[in-house]
Amino acid sequence: MEQKTEQIQKITKDTTIGEIVEKYPQVVDTLTSFGVHCVGCHVSPFESLEMGFKGHGLDDAKIVEAVNKLNEVIEKNPVKQEQKEEVDLSSATLTVTDKAAEKIKSLIEQEKKQALRISVKPGGCSGFEYGMELDDKTTDNDIVIEQKGIKIFVDKESMQKLNGVDVDYIESLQGAGFKISNPQAKSTCGCGSSFG
């Protein structure tokens, strides 16, 4: 019986948290149920599951229980890789407010870049987090959005999670920054930069 468990185990105590979130997003809720609430905010994605759990005070027995439970979730809810290729992005949308467009244009001119790249990567408290950087190069995997005198680059995998979002620029007493409103997000983090 123990050999069978080892054969089907996709996650071990040495698997990194980043790899778990990226390959098996269906286990994020299970991770949080074991007390690991900041899957990406305060925990390095390069940290092993064991290190993350021990950092949250779990003992070895609880870690074994958690690893078994995570693998059970994966077995019952496999992620189908084929679905990623079948998604039609021809009608995907991403909207930028006037204020965000002005700020993006200013940053692009200041840094002498062509566009703002928006991406989604594993991490954050809720499973995924937004990434933004100025960029000059597109790839065959990118969608180029031209709006209000600016360009935005989004890779196709990220666009699946960004379809329908509104990008705004907010200035308040707490600070200034871009805000993404994502209708696809089932949950968001208090830090405002991650979603599930």
C-alpha positions in Angstrom: 0.0 0.0 0.0 2.8 2.4 0.9 4.5 1.8 -2.5 1.3 2.7 -4.4 1.1 6.0 -2.5 4.7 6.9 -3.4 4.1 6.1 -7.1 1.1 8.5 -7.3 2.5 11.2 -5.1 3.0 14.3 -7.2 3.9 16.5 -4.2 6.5 15.7 -1.6 7.7 17.6 1.4 10.6 18.8 -0.8 8.4 20.2 -3.6 8.7 24.0 -3.8 5.7 26.1 -2.9 6.0 28.0 -6.3 5.9 24.7 -8.2 2.9 23.5 -6.2 0.9 26.7 -6.9 1.9 26.7 -10.6 1.3 23.1 -11.4 -1.5 22.3 -9.0 -3.6 25.4 -8.3 -6.5 23.2 -7.2 -4.6 22.6 -3.9 -4.3 26.2 -2.7 -7.4 26.0 -0.6 -6.0 22.8 1.0 -2.7 24.5 1.8 -4.6 27.4 3.5 -6.7 24.9 5.5 -3.4 23.7 7.1 -2.6 27.2 8.3 -0.4 28.3 5.4 -2.4 31.4 4.5 0.2 33.4 2.6 1.0 31.1 -0.2 3.1 33.7 -1.9 3.1 37.0 0.0 5.6 36.2 2.8 6.8 32.7 1.7 9.4 32.4 -1.0 8.2 30.4 -4.0 11.6 28.7 -3.9 10.9 27.4 -0.3 10.1 23.7 0.1 6.7 22.7 1.4 8.4 21.3 4.5 10.2 24.6 5.2 6.9 26.6 4.6 5.0 24.3 7.0 7.7 24.3 9.6 7.7 28.1 9.4 4.0 28.0 10.3 4.7 25.7 13.3 3.6 22.4 11.8 5.4 19.3 13.1 6.6 16.3 11.0 3.4 14.3 11.5 1.2 17.2 10.3 3.5 17.7 7.3 3.0 14.0 6.3 -0.7 14.4 6.7 -0.7 17.6 4.6 1.4 16.0 1.8 -1.0 13.0 1.7 -4.1 15.3 1.6 -2.6 17.5 -1.2 -1.9 14.4 -3.3 -5.4 13.2 -2.6 -6.8 16.5 -3.9 -4.7 16.3 -7.1 -5.8 12.7 -7.7 -9.5 13.7 -7.3 -9.3 17.0 -9.2 -6.7 16.7 -12.0 -5.9 19.8 -14.0 -6.4 19.1 -17.6 -3.5 20.6 -19.5 -5.2 20.3 -22.9 -7.8 23.0 -21.9 -5.1 25.7 -22.0 -4.6 25.2 -25.8 -8.3 25.1 -26.6 -9.2 28.5 -25.2 -10.2 31.0 -27.9 -8.7 34.4 -27.0 -9.9 36.2 -30.1 -12.6 38.1 -28.2 -10.7 38.5 -25.0 -10.7 42.0 -23.6 -8.7 44.2 -21.2 -9.8 47.7 -20.5 -7.6 50.6 -19.4 -9.0 53.7 -17.7 -8.0 57.2 -19.0 -6.0 57.8 -15.7 -4.2 54.4 -16.1 -3.4 55.1 -19.7 -1.9 58.5 -18.8 0.3 57.0 -16.2 1.4 54.1 -18.4 2.2 56.5 -21.3 4.3 58.7 -18.8 6.2 55.6 -17.6 6.8 54.3 -21.1 8.2 57.7 -22.2 10.3 58.1 -19.1 11.9 54.7 -19.4 12.0 54.7 -23.2 10.1 51.4 -23.5 7.4 50.3 -26.0 4.8 48.9 -23.7 3.5 47.7 -20.3 3.6 44.0 -19.8 0.9 42.6 -17.6 1.2 39.0 -16.5 -0.3 36.5 -14.0 2.0 34.2 -12.1 1.7 31.7 -9.3 2.0 33.2 -5.9 0.2 35.7 -3.6 -2.0 34.8 -0.7 -4.8 33.6 -3.0 -2.9 31.5 -5.6 -2.0 33.9 -8.3 -0.6 37.4 -8.5 -0.3 40.2 -11.1 3.0 41.2 -12.5 3.7 44.5 -14.3 6.8 45.7 -16.0 7.8 47.9 -18.9 9.0 45.9 -21.9 10.3 46.3 -25.5 10.0 42.8 -26.9 7.0 40.7 -27.8 7.0 36.9 -28.4 4.8 34.7 -30.5 3.0 33.9 -27.3 2.0 37.5 -26.7 -1.2 39.4 -27.4 -0.6 43.1 -28.1 -3.4 45.4 -26.9 -3.4 49.0 -28.3 -5.6 51.4 -26.4 -5.7 55.1 -25.7 -2.3 55.7 -27.3 -0.5 52.9 -25.4 0.5 49.3 -25.9 0.1 46.4 -23.4 1.7 43.0 -23.9 0.0 40.0 -22.3 1.1 36.4 -22.8 -1.7 34.0 -23.9 -1.7 32.0 -20.6 -2.0 35.2 -18.6 -4.7 36.6 -20.9 -6.9 33.6 -20.0 -7.0 34.9 -16.4 -7.0 38.6 -17.4 -9.9 38.4 -19.8 -12.5 41.1 -18.9 -10.2 43.0 -16.4 -10.2 46.7 -15.9 -6.9 48.4 -15.2 -7.1 51.7 -13.3 -4.6 54.0 -11.6 -5.5 55.0 -8.0 -4.0 57.8 -5.9 -5.0 57.9 -2.3 -3.6 58.7 1.2 -2.3 55.1 1.4 -0.3 55.6 -1.8 -0.6 55.3 -5.5 -0.6 52.4 -7.9 -2.4 50.4 -10.5 -5.5 48.5 -9.5 -6.8 45.5 -11.5 -10.5 44.6 -11.2 -10.9 41.1 -12.3 -14.4 39.6 -12.8 -12.9 36.1 -13.0 -11.3 36.3 -9.5 -13.2 34.0 -7.1 -11.2 35.4 -4.1 -8.8 38.2 -3.6 -6.1 38.9 -1.0 -6.0 41.8 1.5 -2.7 42.9 -0.1 -4.7 43.6 -3.3 -2.2 42.1 -5.6 -3.3 38.5 -5.6 -6.4 36.5 -6.5 -7.7 33.0 -6.8 
